[in-house]
Amino acid sequence: ESEKVVQEGKAQILLLSDKNVFYNPVQEFNRDLSIAVLTLCSEDHRAQTNSEDDQFTILEALSASGLRSIRYAKEIPGVKKIVANDISEKAVASIQENVSRNGVEQLVSTSHDDAVMVMYRHRRPTERFHAVDLDPYGCPSQFLDAAVQCVSDGGILLVTCTDMAVLAGNCPETCYTKYGAISLRVKCCHELALRIVLQCLESHANRYGRYIVPLLSISADFYVRVFVKIYTSPAIKLALVYQCVGCETLTLQPLGQEHKYGEKPNQFKFTLPHAPPVASTCVHCGHRHHIGGPIWNGPIHDVEFVSRLENVASCGEFGTKKRMQGVLAVVREELMDVPLYYTLDRLCSVLHCETMSMMQFRSALMNCGYRVSLSHANKNIHQDRCTCQRGVGHHEAL
Ligand code: SAM
């Protein structure tokens, strides 16, 4: 059998070809970012609890080679317990081998079980984990019901989705069955994908009287990765998306408002809109709409958290440091309260006008009193920083 040793961060992993255990070097960025995020969460946890007994605990529910858990153990200060779980016998053998190779037996314990069962066993408040990491093949939806229950109050859920074709508008029906929302073919499909995933997490959490607060939501390569805190008590931040088939204007219709009532803080109700909330034809060009969603309608990042994360990224030793810094700098500048974005080339083509430079377009919008930002979710941004645009109601200015 052939062996391959991989060094990533502070972990050294043995991969045996006959074991066929999953390892994807392209996901180093995903793991680096997760370490930076968990470093801050563990730091905050220590500051809040101020107790040696209440140690930061992590469940990596789908662990494969154990690489991620071993890196968490070696690179996140203050972590005292990590459970690395996988359903595959070969994967578990590989985790055990790698855990002892890296000398982290005290911190990482191995579990051989269906992730769903592990999470359901830890759903009682005293048994919950401070962080739960889901990094499945494709879509995570089968794990979400259990996951939202086994994260402690104020704890963090980290979720990867690699089924981008489904999320980004190629298969709206599949997206509905898996994520409970209809995707649209739109230029801002990557941010729409992030918001569909957040909506899905929110609706799972709401079933158990809980809600999410996104810390960071990243679209990268062939996947999306979201980092959300989970709290108990409900709130609704979802909306339907109306896309005009003529001029492609996007309009959001919030899905009901929260009304707190009664003596108990957790009692609430919400109303669904009765009348068609958005005009049945587009107010700009008179065409009809496609309807997508629901999607997450609140901020997708926490700007203060992102600024702190930039410090961790700059001070840490990460293989993808430059990329982390670049993406986080764009994320920090994103208009957090304005969902979705337009691309400049598409706007120009809809209006049949010559493509202008982003600089010109930006200044024109700002002169009209609008706020403007780029979005990290448009993949062209790194080659050409002028492809991506979003701003408060800027379509009205056109
Ligand atoms: N997190 C790993 C990393 O960063 O290298 C990669 C995980 S890999 C994409 C997905 C893993 O999930 C596979 O090893 C597979 O055996 C495991 N898996 C699939 N279904 C599972 C289930 N129901 N319970 C536990 N593990 C499962």
Residues whose N, C-alpha, C, O or C-beta is under 5 A from the ligand:
A	BS01	SAM	F22 A61 L62 S63 A64 L67 R68 N85 D86 I87 S88 A91 D113 D114 A115 D135 P136 Y137
